[in-house]
Amino acid sequence: MHIAVNVRFLLPGDQLEGIGRFTYETLKCLVAAHPEHTFHFLFDRAYDARYLFGPNVVPHVLAPPARHPLLWLAWFEGAVALWLRQHKPAVFLSPDGYTTLATSVPRVTVFHDLAFEHFREHTGGLVQRYYRFFTPRFARATQRLVAVSEATRQDLVQTYGIPAARISIAYNAADEHFRPLPDAQQQATRERYAAGKPYFLFVGALQPRKNLPNLLRAFDEFKQRTGAPTKLLIVGRTAWQAGPMFDVYQQMQFRQDVHLTGRVTDDELVQLYAAALATAYVPFFEGFGIPIIEAQACASPVLTSNCSSMPEVAGGAALLADPHSPAAIADALVRLHQEPELRQQLIERGLLNVRRFSWQQSAEVLWESIESVARK
């Protein structure tokens, strides 16, 4: 069987974020598990050879590079549709929520979230218009949909009217290198990043949905109430509409105890999770929320939101708070600071929870979806 795959999120020389990581890990498993089939990887730019996971992978570069709504349109409805028409693969797999309408090739599409439907103010212009026009059409035209959580599956059902029976679930997972570290290594990390003090950790792109203004307000309240020397480390790139976060940051009473590290390497991220007093990750909305299970895999207690997919992913192994309430977040931070028994309980439950997720298991879900549409 010949299977075409949209791999435009496998970026050369770049650290992989959510969708790119899902693409990388699941495809690596699929290629290894099915050497009898040929996978045609459709890139939108020059590719890194490390993404050719086996001799049964054939790379193709299709222009133009698709990083703008007009170029998305040109790539998916033009270049990809033409390639599919010429080569006639058995299935077209797209792990990033986009596909093409201009093909009769059976499609499997992974949907990570529908955040743009619920927070329209967070994306604007052509991006919002593209999403709102094409995403429901992609969902309805796709023979088999895959969601990264039950929350996302229900969102597809309720927002677009897709029958639940057409939607499988393939969770994200924490990579194997996320693990607990020895006490001495944890202390060295605290010395390096937090002047030897305990710290709360946030990991994620700096953008409105991640709710950093409320986390900063909550941290200020935590400091006022406890007087603790605890720091807050914010790890991640500045994405879009981060201005309100920086405005709150400038107004903070305890701004000197907040450190923005920018992006870090995977090894540094493991160290930061493992040495944290707790991971504080309270977005308004997530399709999955990978930092929750990455932190749990590193034996970090987790505070996360009580909405969207977060309780599902946390699996009863995290402290939950209302992301709209800085006071509620602050209450949770105080508890994490003052209750070592709670922290230990969350650590133990978290290490058990992460066993529910594996990339191999998610790749098997994708394969079952590919086989089901190929048979039809």
Salt bridges, closest charged atoms under 4 A:
ASP14 OD1 - ARG263 NH1 3.80
GLU17 OE2 - ARG237 NE 2.75
GLU17 OE2 - ARG263 NH1 3.91
GLU25 OE2 - ARG21 NH1 3.12
GLU25 OE1 - LYS28 NZ 3.72
GLU36 OE2 - HIS34 ND1 3.57
GLU36 OE2 - HIS37 NE2 3.29
ASP44 OD1 - ARG45 NE 3.08
ASP44 OD2 - ARG67 NH1 2.91
ASP48 OD2 - ARG50 NE 2.99
ASP96 OD2 - ARG8 NE 2.85
GLU117 OE1 - ARG120 NH2 3.29
GLU121 OE2 - HIS122 NE2 3.59
GLU150 OE1 - ARG153 NH2 2.72
ASP155 OD2 - HIS118 NE2 2.83
ASP175 OD2 - ARG21 NE 3.44
GLU221 OE2 - ARG225 NH1 3.23
ASP257 OD2 - LYS223 NZ 3.06
ASP257 OD1 - LYS231 NZ 2.78
ASP266 OD2 - ARG21 NH2 3.51
GLU268 OE2 - ARG192 NH2 3.01
GLU286 OE1 - ARG209 NH1 3.67
GLU286 OE2 - LYS210 NZ 2.42
ASP331 OD1 - ARG225 NH1 2.70
GLU339 OE2 - ARG335 NE 3.04
